[in-house]
Amino acid sequence: MRHPLDDARLKLERADLHLAELQPLVDGYRRARDAPFRLVGKKHPDGWTVTRFNVTTAPDRRWGLVAGDAIHNMRAALDYTVCELVKANNGKITKATAFPIFPDEPPEKDKRLENKIKGMDPDHAEAIRKMQPFADKDSERSQALLWASANDVGDKHHQLPAVLASFDHEARATGRTKDRDVEIHVTVGPVGHGDVIWRVRAPDEAVIKLESWVSPDVAFGNPPLVTADLRKIGRVIAGIVESFAPAFD
């Protein structure tokens, strides 16, 4: 027998399939024989040798099509859930009916939030109000809802989700010289095209060893998130959907 949340669950399953389709593409970029970046060093007249990080191969823009489909299916699962809650209460589904996602609490005269959940049981409406990002802006749930909403709207009406190269830099430096006049500065963590990752100033006789490890990845949307983060958002949204399953018992 069909469960009222089956359509929402199917949407989430479809989002998982899109992310599964995306993963080997991302893995191929990460493990390419020719690294998608290079390190360019230059010695300046002031004695500093500066090494910059340059991206040489960008990920395929078309991957945004797959990411956008995953995002839309996640967002649609929330709207489907609201529609089923309205139907379960014998309410009327309107053009406004949808899962509201409000970063800021609307003023009392603003009925947009109420119109989206109009017709459902008051307890379910209150549960959705408590899930609003304005009620707990820093929670994982709020951040997931805001990201999914913003990137779904962008994909539907403006442009494909951003597809960006993402790199994490780890480093180790050792130096030996008779003098102490050796300066080494390193940037670790996320790095992008043109970023300075090493700055070194030392006497010519100094023996210095610099080692860099760069982990490439691909991020999607705004702010950019890697596929592992997209899966987390899917799990958060699935949790919201399933929290309303008792409403149909």
N, C-alpha and C positions, 0 to 999 in steps of 0.2 A: 504493500500500500504506500502511495506517495506521501511523504512527509512535507509539511509546508515549507521547511527549510531546504528541501532537496535542490531547488534551483540555485539558491545561494551557495550551497556546498559544491554544486557543479561548477559554478563560476570560480570558486577557489581552487578546485581541481584543475581547471583550465589554466589558471594563473601559474600553478605549479608546473604544468607541462611547458608553458612558455619559458619559465625560468630554467627548466631542464634542457630545453632547446638552446638557451643562451649560454649555459655553462661550458660546453665544449668549445664554443667560439672564443670565450674569454680565456679558457685554458690554453687554446692554441696561441693566443696572443702572448700569454705569460711565458710560454715555453718555446717560443720561436727560436730557430737556430741563430738567426741574426737578431741580436738584441734591438729593441725598438728605441734605443737611446744611445747617446755617447757622451763622454766626459771630455770637455775641452779646457785645456789649461793655457794660461797666458801670464808671462812675467811682466810686471809693470815697472816703470822707472823708479817708483818709490820703494822697490825691493820686495813687494808682495807678489807672490805667485797665486793667481786666482783660478780656481777650477769651477767651471759652470756645468750644469746639467742640461743637456739638450735632447728633446724628444725628436726622434728621426722618423718614426712611423706611428701615425695615429690609428686608433681602432676604427673599424668600419662603421660609418654613420648609419648604415642600414640596420645595425643591431638595435638601434633605437626603436625600430618598428616592433620588434619582439618585446622589448622592455615595456613599450607603451601598451601593448595588448595585455601584458601581465598586470600592469598597474590598473588598467580600466576594469579588468575582471575582478580584482580585489575590491575596487570602489563600488562596482555594481552589486557585489554580494551584500554590502551594507544596505543599499537601497532596496534590494529584493526583500531583505529581512524586515525593514520598516513596512513595506507593502503588505507582507503576510501578517504582521501584527495588527495593522488596520483592519484587514479582512477578518481576522479572528475575533475582532470586537464588533463585527458588523458595521464598521465605519466605511466611509466613501473615499476611495483613492482619487486624488486630484493630480493636476500637473505639478503641484507643489510638493506632493508626497515624496519624501526622500530622507535619507539619514543625514541629519544636520551636522556640520562640522564648523564651529564658530571659534576662531581664535580669541575673540573678545566678546564679552557678554553684551548682547544687544540691549538698548534702552527699553524701558517698559512699553513704549508705544510701538516699538518695532516688533511686528508679529511674524517675521519670517521664520524664526525657529519654531514657533508654535504651529504655524501652518504646515510645516514639513511633517510633524508628528500628530497632527490633528486626526481624531477618529480612533486612536488606539486606547487601550486600557490606561487609565491615569498612572498606575504603578509603572507600566512599561515606559510611558512618556517621561516619568520622573527619572527612571534609570538612565535613559538616553541623555537627559539634561545633565546628570551627574557625570556622564562620560565626556562632556564637551571639553575641549582643550582649555577654555577660559577657566574651568573649575580646577585644573591641575596642570599648568602649562609645562612643567618639567618632567612629567611622567612619560614612560616609554609609550604608553597608549596614546597620549596626546601628540607626541612627536610623530608617531606612525600615522595617525589620522591626518595631521596637517600636511605631512609629506605626500601621502596618497592623494589627498584632495587637490593640492596645488599642481601636482604633476599630471593628474588625470585631466584637469581643466586645460592645462597647457597642451597636452597631447591632442585633445579633442578639437581645440579651437585656435591654437597658435602655431605650434611646430612640434617636431619630434622631440622626445626627451633628449637632453644632452648626452653624448657618448664621449667620455673623456678618459684619457690615459691617466692612471693613478700609480704613483711610485712611492715606495718607502725606502729610505736610505739608512743603512747602518754602516758604521765605520770604526776603524781602529788606527791609531797613529803611534809610532815610536820614533824617537829622535836621539841622536848622540852628537855632541860637539864639545870642544874644550871650553867654549864660552857658554853663558846662560842666555844669550840673546837669540832665543828661538821662540817664535810665536806661531801657534797652530790653532786655527778656529775651524770648527766643523759643524755642519748642519745635519742633524739626524731627524728621522721621522718623514712625514710627507714632503715631497719635493716636486716641483713642476718645471716646465720649460723655462730656461734662462736663470734658474735659481743658482746662487753660489753655494757649493757644498764644501769647498775647502778654501781656506786662506792661510797661506804659509809665508813667513818671513824668517830667514835664517842665513847665517854666513855660508859662503860657498863650500867650505870644508865640512859642513854639517852632514851627517848621514841620517837621512829621514826616510821612514817607510810609512806610506799611507795606503790603507786598504779600504775599499768600498764594496758593499754588498747592496745591490738594488733589487727590490722585489716589484715587478710590474703587475698591474692589475687594471681592470676597466671599471669605471664608475658611470652611473646613469642618473639623469635627472638633476634637479636643483633644490637643495644642495646635493652634490653628487654622492651616491651610495653604491657600494659594490654589491655583487649578487648575494653575498651572505646577509647583508643588511636588508635586501629586498625580501629574502625569505623570512627574516624576523618580522617584517611588516605584515607579510601574509599570515604568519602565526598569530600575531596580535589581532588582526581582523577576524580570523577564524575563531579566536576566543570570544570576541564580541558577539559574533553570530551565534555560537553555541550557548552563550549565556542566556539566550532567549528561548532555547529549546523547551524548558519546562512550561512555557506559555502555551504550548500546543499539546500537552499531555491530557 
